[in-house]
């Protein structure tokens, strides 16, 4: 679990609750079925109207990915590719069959699939096309997931304003009763609070975080593709290692140097 993200969500809740208490507002007003229906019901409708059912079904799974604390060890990936390259250079491509079969079928799925094509003698151009297609497919799938959070985040504040308008329309019917009028007006703005909170503190930041996670996974896949093609082409392990390290961002490259 990504504890840093969990702390961020908790901090956002604490800020809202503390702000209300400091202003002397009652937390009881937050438990407004009408506001929740407008905000969360409206978000669901916006997603249904904007995306096909196949994407909507993935939404709960995207939440799981969001809170997973998965990291990619680029140094370990480069080391695996260097080891495979050394085997291929010493004993030939067919000798890769055993070490490829020993790769983790879960953690090294993309690497295993690429190296199996190398062992099978598939042309480099065809390997590149197949692996690039898989990278593009992964990128598109991730983009759709982030876009749904983007939609939810951009819709929430507007739904909050709509909820406030609906609440104020109801409040105008109680102009002859000051007590009821004040309570109705305060309830009207709860929807606005929910909308702004969900939009700017949750869903839009979630979309950015998903995009960052996608970039990390895609960089891992691009490293693997470049290494696989280099092995098939017969590039020396040292040259391949330098080329792969040059593909990593400066921050990750510093981490790689520390792990050497």
Buried (B, 14 or more C-beta within 10 A) or exposed (E): EBEEBEEBBEEBEEEBEEEBEEEEBEEEBBEBEBBBEBBBEBBEEBBEEBBEEEBBEBBEEBEEBBBEEEEBBBBEBBBBBBEBBBBBBEEEBEBBBEBBEEBEEEEBEBBBBBBBBBBEEBEBEEBBEBBEEBBEEBBEEBBBBBBBBBBBBBBBBEBBEBBBEBBBEBBEEBEEEEEEBEBBBBBBBBBBBBBBBBBBBBBBBBBEBBBEBBEBBBBBBBBBBBBBBBBBEEBEBEEBBEBBBEBBEEEBBEBBEEEE
